Amino acid sequence: MESQIYPEKSYLYWYLGQVHAASIVSGVYRLIDERNDVVSLLRLLIEVKKYPKLVSRRAYTRLIRRLYRDKFDYRFEKCRLNKEFTQRAGNGQYINPLIVNGDIKQIESVSKKITRFRHKFVSHHAYNQKRYRAKPTFRQVHDCIDKLAEI
């Protein structure tokens, strides 16, 4: 069977690439959208930063209380959760807003190009999409996704 050679400047492949990129960016943007009427990871972090006393060490370490009937297992797990809370939320009884602010800044910096691409290209269709140069690379999108998963 003869292999088919595809034209280098194919509108079909250009179109498929645009749809693929727009779909990925739209999915990621759902996590970083900061409008007041949207539920997203970024909005959650903004609200936690405003009201840090809503996330307490006590509540976090008591989540597993009903799961363990054996007191030794419960104490061991509570100790592990205390360490985890300290690593992710700070030494205090409530989450440290400075840590949350750092997470917000990281999300904003890693998602700048994605947000701009979504606003200019996906939502408002830039005047000449074929020449639009501010497209994020797949590496930038993967880095953004990895940072969101880490946070």
FIVO-80327 format. One line per 5 residues: number of its first residue (from 1); their letters; for each residue x, y, z of C-alpha. Coordinates in steps of 0.1 Angstrom, whole numbers, m for minus. Example, Ala and Ser with C-alpha at 12.3 -4.5 7.8 and 13.67 -1.06 7.14 Angstrom:
! FIVO-80327
1> as> 123/m45/78 ~ 137/m11/71
***
This chain:
! FIVO-80327
1> mesqi> 0/0/0 ~ 13/34/m10 ~ 17/59/19 ~ m3/91/14 ~ 16/123/15
6> ypeks> m2/152/32 ~ 2/187/20 ~ 24/209/41 ~ m1/238/41 ~ m33/219/48
11> ylywy> m62/239/61 ~ m77/207/75 ~ m46/201/98 ~ m44/238/107 ~ m81/236/117
16> lgqvh> m77/204/137 ~ m47/220/155 ~ m67/251/163 ~ m97/230/177 ~ m73/208/197
21> aasiv> m55/238/212 ~ m88/256/220 ~ m103/226/236 ~ m72/221/259 ~ m71/257/268
26> sgvyr> m108/259/275 ~ m105/229/299 ~ m76/244/317 ~ m92/278/319 ~ m121/263/338
31> lider> m96/258/367 ~ m81/293/366 ~ m111/315/358 ~ m114/341/385 ~ m148/357/377
36> ndvvs> m172/359/407 ~ m199/338/391 ~ m175/308/384 ~ m164/279/406 ~ m127/272/400
41> llrll> m95/264/419 ~ m83/299/416 ~ m116/313/430 ~ m114/288/459 ~ m79/300/467
46> ievkk> m89/336/466 ~ m117/330/490 ~ m95/309/513 ~ m70/338/513 ~ m98/362/524
51> ypklv> m111/338/551 ~ m82/317/563 ~ m99/306/595 ~ m122/284/574 ~ m94/260/569
56> srray> m82/248/604 ~ m57/222/615 ~ m82/208/640 ~ m109/202/613 ~ m83/187/589
61> trlir> m69/163/615 ~ m104/152/626 ~ m116/142/591 ~ m105/106/596 ~ m118/102/632
66> rlyrd> m147/79/623 ~ m125/57/600 ~ m103/43/628 ~ m117/24/657 ~ m82/14/670
71> kfdyr> m68/44/689 ~ m32/36/679 ~ m41/38/642 ~ m60/70/647 ~ m32/87/666
76> fekcr> m7/76/639 ~ m29/89/611 ~ m36/122/630 ~ 1/127/634 ~ 6/122/597
81> lnkef> m22/147/589 ~ m7/172/613 ~ 26/170/594 ~ 9/173/561 ~ m11/203/572
86> tqrag> 22/220/584 ~ 39/213/550 ~ 10/226/529 ~ m6/252/551 ~ 20/264/576
91> ngqyi> 27/260/614 ~ m4/278/628 ~ m38/266/637 ~ m52/280/604 ~ m40/280/569
96> npliv> m13/307/563 ~ m27/333/538 ~ 8/340/526 ~ 11/304/514 ~ m22/307/496
101> ngdik> m12/340/481 ~ 20/323/468 ~ m1/296/451 ~ m23/323/435 ~ 7/341/422
106> qiesv> 22/309/408 ~ m11/301/390 ~ m13/336/376 ~ 23/335/363 ~ 21/301/348
111> skkit> m13/307/331 ~ m8/342/316 ~ m4/329/280 ~ m32/305/284 ~ m56/331/297
116> rfrhk> m46/356/269 ~ m50/329/243 ~ m84/320/256 ~ m96/356/257 ~ m82/367/223
121> fvshh> m84/335/203 ~ m110/312/217 ~ m137/336/231 ~ m134/366/209 ~ m118/352/177
126> aynqk> m88/374/170 ~ m91/392/137 ~ m68/370/118 ~ m65/337/137 ~ m40/321/113
131> ryrak> m15/349/121 ~ m22/351/158 ~ 13/346/174 ~ 6/345/211 ~ m5/309/212
136> ptfrq> 8/289/242 ~ 30/259/235 ~ 20/225/246 ~ 49/227/271 ~ 34/258/287
141> vhdci> 0/242/289 ~ 16/210/305 ~ 35/232/330 ~ 3/250/339 ~ m15/217/344
146> dklae> 13/203/365 ~ 14/234/387 ~ m24/232/392 ~ m21/195/402 ~ 7/203/426
151> i> m13/231/443
***
